[in-house]
Amino acid sequence: MKRIEDPEFDSLMARWKALGVVLECVPFALEGADGGDRGVHRAVALATLECVKEHYNAWWDRVVALSRSGKRPRWSLPRMEVDPDALGEGESIDKAGFLGCGIDLVGRRLLVRGRTTAHLNHMFWSGDREAPENCVPFPLDGQWRATLSHAFLDPPYPLSGTSNEQSAAFFTWLDMLFDGLQGDCVIFRWSDASSNYFEEGRDWWGTYFWTVHAAGTDRIVGLVASTSD
């Protein structure tokens, strides 16, 4: 399997970061491997951590190199490590449990928080006018936390952009990598004990680590997120 290098995908990830999305995504070409195989998913999970590790450690290396004082040695700053033995065998989860209640695949809309003063504590489907008749009850934790809905839509600091911009960025990604995720898929959740990358998220916001393959595609994708305020 080989990591997919695609300028269009890189541009989309830049859009995500501009919006404030903290979820990190690493796509791989299956190259004939079985996207439904647990061992393939495990290999992709490790490869995802290694890719994130490379970028994470390089970022801190640049911080040291650009430091004017030069008095802070590299060893005193964070360095991401990966423990393959702690990854485990993965937990298979279904599509509904992965997506959560904030993603409507049929209507292609997301469940977002209100922005106007009267509706800061209300939820609405993206594209709907913020009015009492369009309010959606707050989701239960089991339908929100530990799901893609929460990982994408509810980082520690609110997303920027309009709800339509957020929705467009999300569904462009879903179409690009998963053909809209309309059909069958194979999803595994992996242990956050596999890397110190997840330490911040364990504090309160959460940790996220999945591998996802949509049936009929030649891709498999690693997803991770871990942050705090």
C-alpha positions in Angstrom: 0.0 0.0 0.0 1.2 3.5 -0.8 0.2 6.8 0.6 -1.8 8.8 -2.0 -0.2 12.1 -3.0 -2.7 14.4 -4.6 -2.6 18.2 -4.9 -6.4 18.4 -4.9 -6.6 16.5 -1.6 -3.8 18.7 -0.1 -5.8 21.8 -1.1 -8.9 20.4 0.6 -7.0 19.7 3.8 -5.8 23.3 3.7 -9.5 24.3 3.6 -10.2 22.1 6.6 -7.4 23.7 8.6 -8.6 27.2 7.6 -12.0 26.3 9.0 -10.4 25.0 12.2 -11.0 21.2 11.7 -8.5 19.2 13.9 -9.1 15.8 12.3 -6.1 14.5 10.4 -6.5 12.3 7.3 -4.1 10.1 5.5 -5.3 8.2 2.4 -3.6 5.1 1.0 -4.0 3.2 -2.3 -4.9 -0.4 -1.7 -2.8 -1.6 -4.7 -4.6 -4.9 -4.8 -4.9 -5.4 -1.0 -8.2 -6.4 0.6 -9.8 -3.4 2.1 -12.0 -5.6 4.3 -9.1 -7.4 5.9 -8.3 -6.6 9.5 -4.5 -7.0 9.0 -4.6 -4.5 6.1 -6.4 -2.1 8.3 -3.9 -2.6 11.1 -1.0 -1.9 8.7 -2.7 1.3 7.6 -3.3 2.4 11.2 0.4 2.1 11.9 1.3 3.8 8.6 -1.0 6.6 9.5 0.7 7.1 12.8 4.1 7.1 11.2 2.9 9.8 8.7 1.5 12.0 11.4 4.7 11.4 13.4 6.9 12.6 10.6 5.0 15.8 10.2 4.6 16.4 13.9 8.3 16.0 14.7 9.4 18.0 11.7 7.2 20.9 12.9 8.9 20.9 16.3 12.3 20.6 14.6 11.5 23.8 12.6 10.4 25.6 15.8 13.9 24.9 17.3 15.7 25.9 14.1 13.8 29.2 13.9 14.1 30.0 17.5 15.9 33.3 18.0 17.2 32.5 21.5 18.5 29.1 20.5 18.4 28.2 24.2 15.7 25.6 24.2 17.2 22.2 23.2 15.2 19.9 21.0 15.0 17.2 23.6 13.0 19.6 25.9 10.2 19.9 23.3 7.5 17.3 22.4 8.4 14.4 20.2 5.8 11.9 18.9 6.4 8.2 19.4 4.5 5.2 18.2 4.1 1.8 20.1 3.0 -0.8 17.6 2.4 -3.4 20.3 -0.2 -1.1 22.0 -2.2 -0.7 18.8 -4.2 -3.9 19.5 -6.3 -5.7 16.9 -8.8 -3.0 16.4 -12.6 -2.8 17.1 -14.9 -3.2 14.1 -17.7 -0.6 14.1 -20.7 0.0 11.9 -21.2 3.0 9.7 -23.9 4.6 11.9 -21.7 4.3 15.0 -18.8 5.9 13.1 -20.8 8.8 11.6 -22.8 9.7 14.7 -26.0 11.7 14.5 -24.6 15.0 13.1 -24.1 13.8 9.5 -27.0 13.3 7.1 -25.7 11.4 4.1 -29.0 11.5 2.2 -29.7 15.3 2.6 -25.9 16.0 2.5 -26.0 18.3 5.5 -24.4 18.6 8.9 -25.7 19.4 12.4 -24.2 22.7 13.5 -24.5 25.1 16.4 -26.4 28.3 16.0 -24.5 31.5 15.4 -27.1 34.2 16.1 -27.5 35.6 19.6 -30.9 34.0 20.2 -29.7 30.6 19.1 -26.2 30.1 20.5 -27.5 27.1 22.5 -29.5 25.5 19.7 -28.6 23.1 16.9 -29.6 23.3 13.3 -29.0 21.4 10.0 -26.6 23.3 7.8 -28.5 25.5 5.3 -31.6 25.9 7.5 -32.5 29.3 8.8 -31.9 29.8 12.5 -35.4 30.0 13.7 -37.3 28.2 16.5 -39.1 25.9 14.1 -35.8 24.6 12.7 -34.2 23.8 16.0 -32.9 20.2 16.5 -32.6 18.7 20.0 -29.1 18.4 21.3 -27.7 15.0 20.5 -27.1 12.4 23.3 -23.5 11.8 24.1 -23.6 8.3 22.8 -24.7 9.6 19.4 -22.2 12.5 19.3 -19.1 11.9 21.4 -16.6 9.4 19.9 -18.0 9.8 16.4 -17.0 11.5 13.2 -19.7 14.1 13.9 -17.9 15.2 17.0 -14.4 14.9 15.7 -15.2 17.1 12.6 -17.8 19.5 13.9 -17.0 20.1 17.5 -13.3 20.9 18.2 -12.3 22.7 21.3 -12.6 26.0 19.5 -15.6 26.6 17.2 -15.2 26.2 13.5 -15.0 29.3 11.3 -16.8 29.8 8.0 -20.5 29.5 7.4 -22.4 26.2 7.9 -22.7 25.8 4.2 -18.9 26.2 3.8 -18.3 23.6 6.5 -20.8 21.3 4.9 -19.2 21.7 1.4 -15.7 21.0 2.8 -16.9 17.9 4.5 -18.9 16.3 1.7 -16.2 17.2 -0.9 -13.9 15.1 1.3 -16.5 12.3 1.6 -17.0 12.1 -2.1 -13.3 12.3 -2.9 -12.2 9.4 -0.7 -15.3 7.3 0.0 -17.6 7.9 -3.0 -20.0 9.6 -0.6 -20.0 6.6 1.8 -23.4 5.6 0.5 -22.7 1.9 0.3 -21.1 -0.7 2.5 -17.9 0.1 4.3 -15.4 -1.5 6.7 -14.3 0.6 9.7 -12.0 -0.2 12.6 -11.4 1.9 15.8 -7.8 1.6 17.2 -6.3 2.1 20.6 -5.1 5.5 21.6 -2.4 3.8 23.8 -0.5 3.4 20.6 1.1 6.9 20.7 1.7 9.8 22.9 0.1 11.9 20.1 -3.2 11.1 21.9 -2.2 12.4 25.3 -3.7 15.9 24.9 -7.1 14.5 23.8 -7.3 12.2 26.8 -7.5 15.3 29.0 -11.1 16.1 28.0 -12.0 16.6 24.3 -11.4 13.0 23.2 -9.2 10.9 21.0 -10.1 9.5 17.6 -8.3 6.8 15.6 -10.1 5.0 12.7 -9.3 3.2 9.4 -12.0 3.3 6.8 -12.6 1.6 3.5 -15.6 2.1 1.4 -16.6 -0.9 -0.7 -15.9 -0.4 -4.4 -13.1 2.0 -3.9 -9.4 1.4 -4.3 -8.5 3.5 -1.2 -8.3 3.0 2.6 -8.0 6.0 4.9 -6.5 6.6 8.3 -8.1 9.2 10.5 -6.7 10.6 13.8 -7.5 13.5 16.1 -6.3 14.5 19.6 -6.3 18.0 20.9 -7.2 20.2 23.9 -7.8 23.8 24.6 
